[in-house]
Each structure stands twice: as C-alpha cells, then as structure tokens.
Amino acid sequence: MTTADRLNVMPLGEAMFTQRAIRRFRTDPIPADVMQDIMQAAIRAPNGGNNQQWHFIVVQDEEMRRQLGDLYHEAWWAKRADAGIMGPEDIPPGRNSMRSAMRLANEIGDAPVMVLVCATAKGPQAAGSVIPAAQNMLLAARAFGIGGTIATLHPVVEERVHALFSIPDDAQVVYCMPFGYPRGNFGPVTRLPLNEVCSYDRWCAPPD
Ligand SMILES: Cc1cc2nc3c(=O)[nH]c(=O)nc-3n(C[C@H](O)[C@H](O)[C@H](O)COP(=O)(O)O)c2cc1C
C-alpha cells in the first residue's frame, strides 16, 4: 500500500472542509509510519521551479521539543510585543484565536511532534515556496485524525533555533508546526461568504 492509498481513508472534500487550526493536543505519540506518510505528502507539494529548496526537521525528541517550546513561547510574546501587547490583559476581548494561540505558546512543547519547515535559502521567495508543503501536511494529517497548525517564530530566537538544530546560516525556518491527536474536535471553519472575497473576471466590490 502506498501513502496515496493510505490517505484515501478520508475523502479529500471531508479533509479540506474539516481541517482547522488545532492547538491542543493529546500527548499520545504519532506512529512513525503515519508521520512518514505526512512528510511524503509534504514533499509532493508545488514549489518554485521544482527546485525543492526545502528541508523539514521533524522534532520528536522530548528534550528538543521542550527547548523549542521555550523558544516558541518567547517568540510568540516577542511578536505580540511588536504589536503593543505586553501580556494576556492586553489581548482585546473577542480575539479568541489570539487567546488560543497564546495557550498554544504555553503548551506547544507538549505536542508529540513539531515540524520545522525550512527553506534552504533566505528571502521571501524561498519562504513562499514552502507554503504549499505546509498545507499538504495539514491535509494529510487531517486524513489520519491528526491536527496541527501553521505557526511562525520571531527573529529574536532565530540564532538560538539555528544553533539548537544545526540549521545552516543560509537557510531559514519558515514555520514551526505542532502536530498531534487533538483534544477537541475538527470541524468547519468560520470564513466570510465567498461572494465577499471572490469575483469573476474583474475585482468587484462586495454587494451591500
Ligand atoms: C502564515 C500563517 C501564520 C500563522 N501563525 C500562527 C501562529 O504563530 N500561531 C498560531 O497559533 N496560529 C498561527 N496561524 C494559524 C492561524 O491563526 C489560523 O490558520 C487561522 O486563525 C484560521 O484558523 P481556522 O482554520 O481554524 O479557522 C498562522 C497561519 C498562517 C497561514
């Protein structure tokens, strides 16, 4: 059986329409063969010129996860500080996704796997080329009942993350993605109606 066959446990439509950001995880490990399938899906993604300027570090070791978790926590708060949010009391009411992202910053080290999605060159073009791989991973994970989310670091921790994982200077970490079996449910996402964000043949203002 191939990875593609194993992914057929869930129809694509169901995976796509129930895949949402999962930020709370059970501690159960992800079986090695399942993680391998998720990474096989990652490297099937579109990428610039098919140059495959990417490298994925699947972090499973407990101590490495703990250290990365600490750095992620620092990075998350550094990003908030850049936006003038210095502590939980500054998070505006109603910003539920920010609150849940804050909780992830506290707990990310408990996720059984974190994947550092790296580009093997610096710059926005190289970074952009790994984005489809991240989405392939989320969809493949969803098919196996595993949740995750895209998350980013902050320059304040860059040097230490590079040192911890022996990442070369000319590479960049684009995303730090936790994965695990969810505490909570997959489910539909909340989005603006299609006709407010999509038009045909030319850009149209949304209807009143
Ligand atoms: C480029 C990018 C960066 C993101 N960074 C973070 C992050 O640092 N922390 C986090 O918890 N979620 C992060 N997310 C996840 C988004 O918050 C999430 O996709 C969005 O809220 C929609 O969630 P939903 O699909 O569950 O509705 C990021 C998503 C993207 C695409």
The ligand as a MOL file (V3000), in Angstrom:
LIG
                    3D

  0  0  0     0  0            999 V3000
M  V30 BEGIN CTAB
M  V30 COUNTS 31 33 0 0 0
M  V30 BEGIN ATOM
M  V30 1 C 1.1770 32.3930 7.7340 0
M  V30 2 C 0.4280 31.8990 8.9530 0
M  V30 3 C 0.9760 32.1410 10.2060 0
M  V30 4 C 0.3160 31.6730 11.3540 0
M  V30 5 N 0.8980 31.8400 12.5640 0
M  V30 6 C 0.3090 31.3290 13.6540 0
M  V30 7 C 0.9600 31.4010 14.9180 0
M  V30 8 O 2.0600 31.9320 15.0460 0
M  V30 9 N 0.3500 30.8460 15.9840 0
M  V30 10 C -0.8680 30.2220 15.8720 0
M  V30 11 O -1.3730 29.7200 16.8810 0
M  V30 12 N -1.5070 30.1330 14.6830 0
M  V30 13 C -0.9400 30.6650 13.5710 0
M  V30 14 N -1.5540 30.5360 12.3510 0
M  V30 15 C -2.8590 29.8520 12.2480 0
M  V30 16 C -3.9810 30.8330 12.0030 0
M  V30 17 O -4.2370 31.5670 13.1900 0
M  V30 18 C -5.2190 30.0460 11.5650 0
M  V30 19 O -4.9310 29.4310 10.3270 0
M  V30 20 C -6.4170 30.9610 11.3910 0
M  V30 21 O -6.7890 31.5390 12.6200 0
M  V30 22 C -7.6170 30.1980 10.8140 0
M  V30 23 O -7.9100 29.1490 11.6930 0
M  V30 24 P -9.0430 28.0900 11.3340 0
M  V30 25 O -8.6270 27.4330 10.0470 0
M  V30 26 O -9.1110 27.1450 12.4920 0
M  V30 27 O -10.3050 28.8630 11.1570 0
M  V30 28 C -0.9310 31.0030 11.2130 0
M  V30 29 C -1.4560 30.7720 9.9340 0
M  V30 30 C -0.7880 31.1990 8.8250 0
M  V30 31 C -1.3510 30.9020 7.4490 0
M  V30 END ATOM
M  V30 BEGIN BOND
M  V30 1 1 1 2
M  V30 2 1 2 3
M  V30 3 2 2 30
M  V30 4 2 3 4
M  V30 5 1 4 5
M  V30 6 1 4 28
M  V30 7 2 5 6
M  V30 8 1 6 7
M  V30 9 1 6 13
M  V30 10 2 7 8
M  V30 11 1 7 9
M  V30 12 1 9 10
M  V30 13 2 10 11
M  V30 14 1 10 12
M  V30 15 2 12 13
M  V30 16 1 13 14
M  V30 17 1 14 15
M  V30 18 1 14 28
M  V30 19 1 15 16
M  V30 20 1 16 17
M  V30 21 1 16 18
M  V30 22 1 18 19
M  V30 23 1 18 20
M  V30 24 1 20 21
M  V30 25 1 20 22
M  V30 26 1 22 23
M  V30 27 1 23 24
M  V30 28 2 24 25
M  V30 29 1 24 26
M  V30 30 1 24 27
M  V30 31 2 28 29
M  V30 32 1 29 30
M  V30 33 1 30 31
M  V30 END BOND
M  V30 END CTAB
M  END
